[in-house]
Amino acid sequence: MLNVALFGTAAAQWRQANPQHSGNMRDDATIEQLVVLSNLESINAVLIHQGLAMPERLRQLNSIAVSQMRSLIRVASVERLGNTQEQAAEQVLANAKPPVEEEEE
């Protein structure tokens, strides 16, 4: 159920659609997906403890997965942008010539 909530497909369906992969769908997951999957496992345990039926758990877990993926992707994009800007600044500094001091007359 967690795979369906996050990836939109069950593990068995994924294996049938991807026979060229020897592992499972989690082996091809991004770090962000693995983080969300770990969170969903904990949240699912809480929802089970609260007595929620599987269809309602699936709905809630999918909503949480979408929200968390959006947040993690946004953070990763900002970090990449920050790294790109930092690298550009370092490049400019590395290529910069020291300022020429003007002589006073």
VMD Tcl script that draws the C-alpha trace (Angstrom):
set ca {
  {0.00 0.00 0.00}
  {2.86 2.42 0.74}
  {4.25 1.94 -2.78}
  {0.84 2.82 -4.21}
  {0.61 5.91 -2.00}
  {4.03 7.16 -3.09}
  {4.78 5.68 -6.52}
  {1.22 5.15 -7.75}
  {1.70 1.46 -8.37}
  {2.08 -1.75 -6.38}
  {5.43 -3.52 -6.28}
  {4.11 -6.52 -8.23}
  {2.76 -4.28 -10.99}
  {6.07 -2.42 -11.16}
  {8.01 -5.70 -11.48}
  {5.77 -6.80 -14.34}
  {6.21 -3.46 -16.11}
  {9.99 -3.42 -15.49}
  {11.31 -6.97 -16.00}
  {14.75 -5.58 -16.92}
  {15.26 -4.52 -13.28}
  {16.50 -7.27 -10.98}
  {15.64 -5.43 -7.75}
  {12.51 -3.74 -6.58}
  {11.11 -0.27 -7.22}
  {12.71 1.10 -4.07}
  {16.13 0.31 -5.53}
  {15.44 2.89 -8.26}
  {13.94 5.48 -5.90}
  {15.48 8.88 -5.34}
  {16.73 9.90 -1.91}
  {13.67 12.15 -1.56}
  {11.33 9.25 -2.32}
  {13.11 7.04 0.21}
  {12.80 9.72 2.89}
  {9.08 10.10 2.19}
  {8.63 6.31 2.14}
  {10.24 6.04 5.56}
  {7.93 8.76 6.87}
  {4.89 7.04 5.35}
  {5.78 3.80 7.14}
  {5.64 5.56 10.51}
  {2.49 7.49 9.68}
  {0.78 4.33 8.41}
  {1.47 2.63 11.75}
  {-0.20 5.53 13.56}
  {-3.21 5.43 11.21}
  {-3.57 1.67 11.74}
  {-3.41 2.22 15.50}
  {-6.19 4.80 15.12}
  {-8.33 2.17 13.39}
  {-8.54 3.79 9.95}
  {-9.58 1.51 7.11}
  {-7.14 0.90 4.27}
  {-8.89 3.13 1.67}
  {-8.81 6.10 4.05}
  {-5.20 5.40 5.03}
  {-4.25 5.24 1.36}
  {-5.96 8.57 0.68}
  {-4.22 10.26 3.60}
  {-0.84 8.70 2.89}
  {-1.01 9.75 -0.77}
  {-1.82 13.32 0.23}
  {1.07 13.35 2.69}
  {3.43 11.83 0.10}
  {2.56 14.52 -2.45}
  {3.04 17.28 0.11}
  {6.36 15.93 1.37}
  {7.72 15.32 -2.14}
  {6.87 18.88 -3.13}
  {8.67 20.21 -0.07}
  {11.74 18.05 -0.54}
  {12.00 18.82 -4.24}
  {11.64 22.53 -3.53}
  {14.44 22.37 -0.93}
  {16.67 20.39 -3.30}
  {16.04 22.95 -6.06}
  {16.91 25.84 -3.76}
  {20.08 24.07 -2.63}
  {21.11 23.42 -6.24}
  {20.41 27.04 -7.09}
  {22.41 28.17 -4.07}
  {25.29 25.88 -5.04}
  {25.19 27.18 -8.60}
  {25.25 30.77 -7.41}
  {28.04 30.00 -4.95}
  {30.06 28.26 -7.65}
  {29.52 31.20 -10.00}
  {30.68 33.63 -7.32}
  {33.76 31.51 -6.64}
  {34.50 31.41 -10.37}
  {34.22 35.20 -10.58}
  {36.50 35.63 -7.58}
  {39.03 33.15 -8.94}
  {39.20 35.03 -12.26}
  {39.14 38.47 -10.74}
  {42.22 40.63 -10.89}
  {43.18 42.62 -7.85}
  {42.02 46.22 -8.05}
  {44.59 48.66 -9.32}
  {45.31 51.31 -6.75}
  {45.30 54.78 -8.15}
  {48.28 56.93 -7.32}
  {47.56 60.24 -5.70}
  {48.91 63.26 -7.50}
}
mol new
graphics top color blue
foreach p $ca { graphics top sphere $p radius 0.5 }
foreach p [lrange $ca 0 end-1] q [lrange $ca 1 end] { graphics top cylinder $p $q radius 0.2 }
display resetview
